[in-house]
Amino acid sequence: MNNDILLTYGWVRSSYAALRNLSKHDISVTVSDSSSLGMCQFSRLKKDFKKYTSHYENENKFIQDLLDICSENKIKYILPSHNETEIIARHRNKFDKSLVSLIPEESHCRLFNNKASAYDFVKSLDISVPERIQYNDPSKVSELLLHANINKTVIKLLTGNSAKGIFYGKDPSHAQAIVKDLIIRYNLKSDRYPQIEEYVEGEGYGSSVMYWDGEFIASFTHKRLRDKIETGGTSTYREASHHKGIEDAAKKIFDAIGYNGLAMSEFKVCNKTGKYWFIEVNPRMWGSIPLAIESGTEFPYLAWLCASQGPDAAIKYNSSCITKKKWRAKWLLGEIFVFFDNLLKLKIKPAFQILFKTRSNSVDDFFWNDPFVFLGQLLAYLKKTISKKSLNPSEEGMIG
């Protein structure tokens, strides 16, 4: 095997899912991260592990570290997993073109990583988004919500990650208090004020895609069955699904900008009315990608095929695969988090049903043929939880 791919942010499930998928096809993967603890770091499937400086700590040093790693290890392609995707895209002119061929354009990352600009763009395509209020004076938020007849709200920092940076207002006055607190806490200027939108009822769906220089390669749809946090964020249990409305909407979004790379768009779907709303786009790999891969849409391998053999090879391979309908996958550690959360709330029966009665066809983070990855994940979470004093930790610069 050659040192084909450098996989960044190696500690998380999305990276490990990519490692497993690429290794299955005898593609060599060098893992990298700012920490030695994590899933890929503890995997026997990796070719090597290289440490870099976190881009949250020093962006220029992060880029130089990647350049050095790629040069020293004869890396052909970089496959990022998380928010470092936009950072690499921003500095893509420093890399050989082939190295960053799997990465979206910086302008596309910037568009989708800003909640307000993403909503504006999607709305311009006549795709429904939750109703928002525009405001310049935070002290007028309650008044504006009452005038718009909006009671429950979702308040989003323009830059966020999963459930981090998302808050819920139970009424207009509560929403105003949250907004004022966020502005002070994150020292936000008026152009970075939190987005305030109507809370919409519905089930969570995701439509994931692979594009190559604007050409559609593959897609996959899933439905969220359970989340780590009741109000949303990372799903711990989900199934392969189908929804023509959101699939058409997702394709419309990515076709409109000539997208390149991997992405997942989230929607809320009301079962009673059939109406759906756009929620966000992750212009990178996403947490539930293990479900897509295990049920038959091998996004990381498709990306490698596009880069190494061309889009026709990826389309041909994907058409030969059978997507397993209703395939269910769970994130074991996430389910354990939900189990203990229910126990603390004295919801004994639901807690044990979650951990012991939930049927799944695959698990994201435990494999008998690579058993230490779960330990690596657990240690990484413990380290972050202890250092950040939070079960849902974030790094400085991740939200705001």
N, C-alpha and C positions, 0 to 999 in steps of 0.2 A: 504493500500500500504506500502511496505517496502522501505527503502532508498537504492534503487538498484544502481543508476548511479550518479556519480559526473561528471557534464559537465563543462569543463573549457573554458575560454575565452568567457564568456557568452554574450558579448555585440553585437556580429555579427549575420548576417542572418543565416549562416550555423548552429550555435549553436541553434538559435531559431527554425529552421526547425527541428532539432533533438529533441528539447524539445516538439514541437507539435506532432511529429510522435510517440515518446515514450509515451507521455501522453495519446494519443488516445488508446493505448493498456494497460492503467492503470499501467504503469511503473513509479515509483516515481523517480523524478529527482531533485537532489540538484545542484543548479547553483553556479558557482564560477568565480571570476574575480579579477583583481587588482583594479577595479573601481566599484563604486556603480551605475554608469550610464550605461545603455545598454538595449538591447531588452529583454533578458531573465530576467534581474534584475527587469524589470517593468511588467513582465508577471504574470498573476494570475495562470498559469499552474504549476509553479515551486513549489516544496515542501519547499525549503528553499534557502537562499543565504548565501554564505560564501566568505569572502574576503581573498586573498592571496597576497604575495609580488610578484611583477612582476619578471619574470626570467631575463629580461633585466637589472633589477636593482641589483638583488642578486640571482644567480641561486641556491645556496645551501639553502637559506632561502625559496625560492619558493618550493623546494622539501620537506623541513621539514613542511611547511605550509600544503601541500597536504597530507602528512602522518598524520598530526594531524587531519585534517578535516575528512579523511577517517576513522580514529580510533574512533573519537568522534561521528560520524554519522552513523557508521556501513555500510559504503559504500561497495558494492560488485564489481563494475567495474568503471574504469575511462574512460571517452570518451572525448579526447581532440579535439579541433577544429582547431587549428592554429599551429604556429611555436613551441609552447610549446610541441607539439607531440615528436619532436626529443629530447628535454630536458628530458622529462619523460623517453623516451626510453633509454637515456644515463644512467639514474639512476635506471633502472628497477630492479636491484638486491636488492634495498632497500625496494621494495614493495612486498607484497604477490603476487604470480604468477597470481592468478585470477584477482586481481585488474588491472593489466596491460595486460590482455589477448587480449584486443581490439586494442592494440598499435603495430605498426610495429617494426621490429628489428631496432636497432640503425644504423647498417651498411647500411640498406636499406634507411633509412631517410637521412643519410649522403651522400649516393650515389646520390640520386635524388635531394637533396637540393644544390648540387654543379653542376652548369650548365655544366662545362667542363667534369666532370666525368660521368654525365648522358648522354651526347652526345657520349662520347667514348664507353660507355657500349651499348647504343642502336645501334650505328653504327656497333659494333661487331656482332650484331644479324642480319645484312644485312637489317636494316630498314633505310630508307633515312633520313638524317638530312641536314639542310642547310650547304653549303660549308663554312668552316672556314679557317682563316689564322693563322699560328703559328708564334709567334714573341717573341724575347727576348729584342729587342731594340725598344722602342716606337717611336723613330724618324724614323724608317724604315717602319712604318705602311702604309703610303701613297704609298710608292714604292712597297711594297708587294701586296697591293690591285690592283694597276695598272697592275702589272705583272700577277695577277690572273684574270684580266679583270672583277673585281668586282667594281661596282660604288656605289650603295646604300647599306648601311650596317645596321645591328642591333648590338649594343654594349651592352653587358650584364655584370654587376658585377656578380661574381660567386655565391654570396648569394643575393637573392632579394625576392620581394613579390609583386605579381600582376604586375602593371606597374612600381613599384618602383624599381630602379636599372637598368632600360632598357632605352637606348638612341638610337637615329637614326642619322646616318651619311648620308648626302645628296650626298657626293662625297668623294674620298679618303683623300683629305686634311682636310676636315671637320671631318672625322672619326678620323684622327690622333690627331687633336686638342682636341676632346672629350676625347680620351684615356689618353692623357697627363694630362688633367684637373682632371680626375677621380683618376688617380694614386696619384696626389698631394693631392686632397681633402680627400681621404680616406687612405692616407699613405700606399699604397699597395706595398707589396714585390713582387718580380718577379713571385713567385708561385701563386699569387692572382691577377695577371694582368687581366683586363677585357677580356672576350671572344668577338671576332670580327667575325661576320658571315654575309654571303650574305643575303640581304633582299629578301624574297620569297613572291610572290603574291599569294593570295588565301583566301578562307573563313576559319574562325576559327571553329574547331570542338573539342569536348571533348568526351573521352571515359572513363567512370567511372566504377570502379570495387569494388567488395567485395571478399576477399580471407580469408580462414581460414586455417592456418598452411599449406600453399601452395596449398590448394584445392580451385578451382574456385567455387564461390557461385552465383554471379549475376553480370550483367553489364548493362550499360545504355549509350546511345549516344545522344549528343545534338549538335545543330548548333548555333553559335553565330549570332545574328541578329543586335545587336547594343552594343557598348562598352561605358563605362563611358568616356574614353579617346580615341580619334579617332584612335590612333596607337595601341591600344590593352589594356591589363589589364583586369579589372573586367567588365564582361558583364552586361548590364542593361536590355537586352531583348534577349530572346533565345527560341528555340523550340526543342521538342523531335524529334530525327531524326534517321537515320540509315546509316552506311557506312561500308561495309564489310571489306574494306582494312584496315582502322584504327582500327576496332574492333579486327581483327586478329593480327594486329601489337601490340596492347595493351596487348592482352592475351599472346602473345609471350614474351613480356617484363616481365610480372609478373610471368608467368610460369617459366621463366629462373632462377629466384632467389628464388622461393618458398615463395612468398609474404604472409604477414598476415595483415589483416585490410582493411581499406578504402583507396582509392587513385583515382586520376583523371589525365589522360594523355591528353595533348593538342597536336593538329596537325593543320597544314595548308593544305588545299586541293585546288588544281587548277582545276576549273570546265572545263577549255578548254582542258587540257591534261589528267586530271584524276590523275595526280601525287600528292603525298602527302608527307609531311615532318613532322617528330617528332619535337616538340617544347620544351615541358617540362613535368615533372610529379610533381604533388602535392601529397606527401605521407601522406595524412591526409584528413579530410573533405575539401570541396571546396565551393566557394561562390555560385555557381549555383545549389547546391544540393536541394534547394526547388523545382526546376523544376522536378528533378528525382522522388522525393517523391510524389508530387502532380499528376504526370502522371503515377504512379503505381509501381515504384521500391523503396521500403521503406528501404533504406540502413541502417539507425540507428537501426530500429527494427530487420533487418536481422542480424546485428552485435550482438545485445542483444540475439537473438535466438541462434546464434552460441555459445556464451559464456554460456548461461544458459541451453540450451536443446540439443546443438550439431548441426553440419553443416547439417545433414539430415533434421532437422526441418526447418532450414532456406531455404534450397532448395525447400522443399515441399511447404512452405508458398509462396515463390516467384513464383513458377509455378502456384499457384492458382490465382495470381494477373494478371490483364490485363493491359498492357502498353497502354496508350492512345496516339495514333499516332498524330503527328503534334500539340501536346499540347504546348501552348505558355505561358510563364511566364515572368513577368517583375518585376524589383526591382524599386518600386515607387520612393524612395528617389533618387536613381541613375538617373532615368528618369528626375526628377526635376533638378538635377545637369546639365544634358545634355540640358534640356530646357533653362536654364539660360545661359549656354555657347553659345548656338545658338543665343539667344537674344543679348548678348554682341557683337556677330559678325555680328549683324543686319540681321541674317537669320530668319526673322519673320515667314514666312510660314512653313518652316521645324520645327521650334520650337513648334508651336501650333499643328502641326501634330503629333509630338512625344508625347506630353502630353495628347492630347484630341482625337486623331484619331487612336492610336495604340491599336489593338485588342489583348487582352490576356485572357487566361482561368483562370489564377491565379496570385496573387500578392505575392511577397516574404515577405513583411513587414507591411502589414496592414490587420487586421482582426477585424470585428465588435464584435466578441465574446471575443476578447482580445485587446481592443483598445489602451491601454497605451504603447504597445511595440513600436509603431511608435514614440511616444514621447521620449521613452528611447533611441532609436536609434538616433533621431535628436539631443538630448542633448549631447550624447556621441560624435557625429561628431562635434558639435559646440565647445565642450571643446577641442577636439584634434586639430581642425582647428585653434582655437585661440591660444592655447599653442604652436603649431608647425608652425603657420603662413603659412599654406598650406591647400588646399582643398584635397590633397592626402597625408596626414601626415604619417610619419613612426617614429618608436622609434629607439633610438640609439642601434645599434647592429642588427637591422632587415635587413639591406642591407650592402654590402661591400665585 
